[in-house]
Amino acid sequence: MSERPPCLTVCGFGLRVAPLPERPFRLLHSGAALVLECERSEGWRSVSIAPTNDELLSDLGKLRAALADCASVELGPSERSWRIETAAYRVPLPAGWTLHATGEQSASPLFELHGADDASLSVRTSRRMPSIEAFQGTDHVFRDIGQLERGGFIEFEHAEASRTWLYRHEQFHRGTTPYAVTLKAPVEQAHAYLPTLALLVEQLELPTGTR
């Protein structure tokens, strides 16, 4: 029986990195470097990659050995940026954000991006566009709804742990498939993360071969 393909990969600079099933995994895009962290029995292991093709290719064996029990590393696209790829879409991995993934094939969402101020971003897809009520969590208070050129949005607020959080859900289609990208951030700082939300929505692409 053939192995199932990875549900999540990070590609760029000549590499394709995929967490092994059921292995908690973090990726920090910190400017010039990509820092990979995976959980092992003895704790978290960290490996740093500088985005220089020649160095990546020459150190591929060492990188595979360092991540052997938590991630697979293969040759990948040579584009000069990092992107997150799943079976349903591909999006940029924005600088300054950390990708958190459990490695579970059925996780929804497959990953979250964590930024400063405890802000987070996630991407979901479904067979049909969810109703407005489907986005409203327990004790979430309606804030705003509207339409942008890139798609519709709906916002809620939620008070938790002495802070008030903004939940902004942007809905749109690529082809016939509906997507929703969600930003969670403290209300006072939420405006600082709207450009990254817009980046994910505007640059979300269908996987190669399905466009």
N, C-alpha and C positions, 0 to 999 in steps of 0.2 A: 504494500500500500504506500502510495507517495505521500510525502509530508504536506500538510496544509501550508499554503503561502502565508507569510506574516501579515497580520491585519494592519500593521502600522510600520512605516519606515521613515527615516529622515535621509534625504538625498542632497547631494551637492558636492562641488569641489572634487569630483572623481570618486566619491564614495556613496554607498548605500548601507545604512545602519538600521538593524531591526532588532528590537528586544525579543528574547525568547519567550514562548508562552508561559504565562503565570509568573513572570519575573518583574517586580516593580522596577521602574526605569525612570530616570530624570535626564533631561538634556537642557543645558543652559547655554543660550546664544549670547556670549559676553563679548561683543565687539568683534575683535579679530579671531577669537577662538571659540570652539565648540567644546563644552565640558560635558562628558558623558558620565553618569553615575548609575550604578546598578546595585541592587541589594543582594548580598551574599549571606551565608550563614554566619560569618564573622563580622558582618556590618556592611556599610556602604563602601564601594570601591569607586574611585574617581580617576578618569583618564581624560587628558586634554589633547585636542587636535587643533593644530594651526592650519588655516586654510591655504596651503601651498601645495599644488598638485604634485610636484616632484617629491616633496617630503612625504606626502601621504602615501604615494605609491611605494617609495622605498621602505617605509615603516609599516606596510600593510601586515606583514607577518607578525610583528611585535604587537600591533593593535589587536589582531585576531586572538593572539595568545592572552593578552590582558583582559579581553572581554569574553573569553571562550565560554564561560558558564552562564552568561547573562545576555549576550547579544551576538548576532551574526554580522559580519562585516564583509562586504563584497565591493567590487568595482561598480561605479554608478555614473550618473550624469556628470558632465564636466562643467555645467553652468556655475557661475561664480556667486552663488547664493545658496542658502539652505532652505529646503522645502519639506513639508510634512506630506506624506502620501498615504492614502488609504485606498480601499477598493472602490470607494464612492466619490472621492475628491482629492485634490491636492491644494495646499495653501502655503503661503510663506511662513517660515519660522522667524518671527520678528526679534530683532536684537533687544537684549535686556529682559527677555521673558524666559521662563523655565517651563519646559514641557514635562508634565507628570502623566505617566501611564502605568496601569496596573499589570499590563501584559495579558489581560483576560480577553479572549477572542470575542466574547459577547458583551463586553462593557459598553455602556451608552451614557455619556460620550466615550469614545475610545481614549481620549486624552483631555487634559485641561492645560491651558497656559496660565501660569501664575506670574504676576508682576508686582511692582511696588504697591504699598498701601493695601495689601491683601486683595488686590484686584485679580480677577480671573476672566478667561475667555474660553468658550467651548463651541464646538460645531456639532450639530445633529442633522440627520436626514431621516425621512420617513416616506411611506408610500403616497401619502396625501398631506396637504398642508394642514397643520394643526389648527384647531379653533382658538379664538382668543382666550377662552376659558382654560385651555390646556396649558397655557403659559403662566397662569396665576397660581402661585404657590400658597400654602397655608399662611394666613394673616398678611398676604401681600396686598397692598393698596394701589389701585389704579392711579396712574400719574398722567400718561399722555399716549396718544396714538397718532400716526401720520403716515405719509407716503413720501418717499424720496425717489430720485431717479433710479437708484440701485435696488429699491425694494421697499416694502412696508416695514414699519416698526411699531412696537408697543412697549411701554415702560410701566414698571411697578416700583413701589418703595416698600421696604421691610425693615422694621426696627428690631435689632438683635444685638445683645451684648453691649448696650449703651451706645451703639452706632446705628445710623440709618443708612441702608444700602439701596443703591439703584440697581434694578435689573432691567436691562434693555435687550429686547429680542428683535433681531432684524430677520425678516422672512423674504425669500426670493427663490427663483427657479434657475436651474441650469439645465437646459434641455427640458425634459418633462419631469425632472426630479426636484422636489421641494427641499430647501435647506433652511436652517435657522442657526444664526450665530448669536450667542448670548454673552453679554458683558455684565459682570457683577463687580461693583466698585462702591466705595463710600460716596455718598451723594456729593459731598464737598469737592472731591477730587475726580469725579466721573468724567468731567469734560476733558481731562488730560489723556484719557484712554480711548476717547471716541475716534481719533485718527487711526489707531491700531485696529479697532473694530471695523472701520471702513476699509482698511487694507485687506483684511481677511475676506470681507464680503466681495469687494471689487476684484480681487485676484484669485478667488476660488475658481478652480478649473476642474473639468471632468478628467478622469484618469486617461492616460494615453491609450488610444484604441477605442474610446467610447465617445469621442467628440463628434 
